[in-house]
Structure formats: structure tokens, C-alpha cells
């Protein structure tokens, strides 16, 4: 019994030390890595965005779950050569405040629209969505068709994907969501992810850092090491079922706007994906390409899930084509 009590005391002590160290290290990172863009207040929270270039229509980029505007820095400067392009950090990610509001697709669309209005970035927009945020940009287009001039979807989620992807992958995704909601924020609070980042042992993200520009890697690591990042990840995971319902409902009740669109599909398995999953997602992407009469699917054979990092020129090219079509 004494040994058990002693062990428990040691664990509590380590957790307490981790909490204190995490708080101090996070405060240090905030002083060291300042926001590279601008801050606007939306629904009582500060959201960070970065605008580059000039011209219309403006390209507005939504990152995937757990992504920040840093994920697009191989793409954004090139797009800025032919039009204005805006990236931003959703609530809780990057340099944006954590939100107390449920992070459903509808809430995220409302936040983005207010951000653009307060920043003085006028529609129409070419919306770019990656992974989970494909749900968000499509909901935006369904609800505000006059404000959307085009769309580029990059390896995106589909509202019916759990009906089509392998059952093992469905179970894995659901297990990840449970961990993201109940476990990962606690692990972050005691400094576990800060340790894993420092040791370059953070699952999935470790390989991601090397794909970023070298000058951005330290800032990205500080974001993944923070508690707020994992809280935001859990919020979006918790809201995921509702977000799927929201896009299903609007798709059943409204027509998608007749706009130029490109749907980029990953051709190479990574992050634990199987060939079967890749083929299932290609078929779902084909369905999304058919939403607009001007939709075209592009399969990027040599890229994994993060096409904007694996094959950024493919994303730049797709955005350029949609912008040029929208200008006609």
C-alpha cells in the first residue's frame, strides 16, 4: 500500500510539474512567435488572418482539422502573384483565440464570413477547402451562392464517407475523435505533446513539419506543443457529427451554385490510409465534382493527404484555373 501511495504521489507531482512547465513554455512561445498577419475580433474572440496580393476574386483558404495558415505558405505567395489570397487560423488554432462556442460547420462559416466583412475583404470569393474544411466551404457556398465565384477542394471529407470507406477506417476515425475529445487536451495540459514535439516523436505531425518552409517549422512546432491547439482539435471532433448533418440538410434543400470548381484527390496512401480508402475517397470526390456543372476532378497521383504540402504546384494550378474562369 505504501508503495502504491508513493507511486501515486510521484505521478501527481510529475503532472503538477508538467502543468506548470507547460504554462510557462506556452507564455514564452507567445512572446517569441508573434502573429505574422492581422487580428480582428469576431464573436468576442480574436481571429488571425494573413492577406497577400491584389486582384479579384479573392481566394479564401480554409485549413484542415488541426491545420493553420502556415500549412499554405508554399501556396499562398504564388497565388498572390495573380490575385488577392487570404489564409486564416480558425478559433483555437495558430494565433486565434479559443472559442467557447460549439465548433460546428455552421459556426465556422459564420465566423469566417464575419472575419471577411470586418477585414474589408469583399466578395465574391474563390473558396479553398482542405480535408474537414471541405464541409465548411461547401456549406458557405450553399448558403451564400452570390458571394462565391469558384471553389477548390483539396483531399476533402465527404458527409457520406462513413457509408463508403472501409469499416476499419471508420472505427479508427471514431477512436481518434474520442481521444481528441477526452484525452488529448489533458495530455497537452501536462506538457506531453511539448515533450513529443521536442523529441520529434509526435505521431503524424512529425513528418508534417519537414514539409513546411524551414523558417516556419519552429513556429509550427510551438503551436502543436500548446494546450489550446489540442482543445480546438477536440472541439471540432465533438462537433463533427453535427457538421455532417448540417451539410446533408443544406445539400438536400438547396442547389449548389453553378461555379467553376476543382476537386483534387490524393493518389498515394499516407497517415495510415489504405489503398482501399484512397479509392473510396476518389469516388466520393467524383460526387463532389458533380455538384457544379463546371466541376472537374483532378487525381494527384504522387501526393498523400496534404496535397498543398506534397504537390503545392497542383493546388496553385487549380486555383489559377478557377480564378481565370471566374473572371470570364
Beta strands, then each sheet from edge to edge (+ up, - down):
strand 1: 38-42
strand 2: 45-52
strand 3: 58-62
strand 4: 85-89
strand 5: 125-130
strand 6: 148-154
strand 7: 260-266
strand 8: 295-300
sheet 1: 1+ 2- 4+ 3+ 5+ 6+ 7+ 8+
end
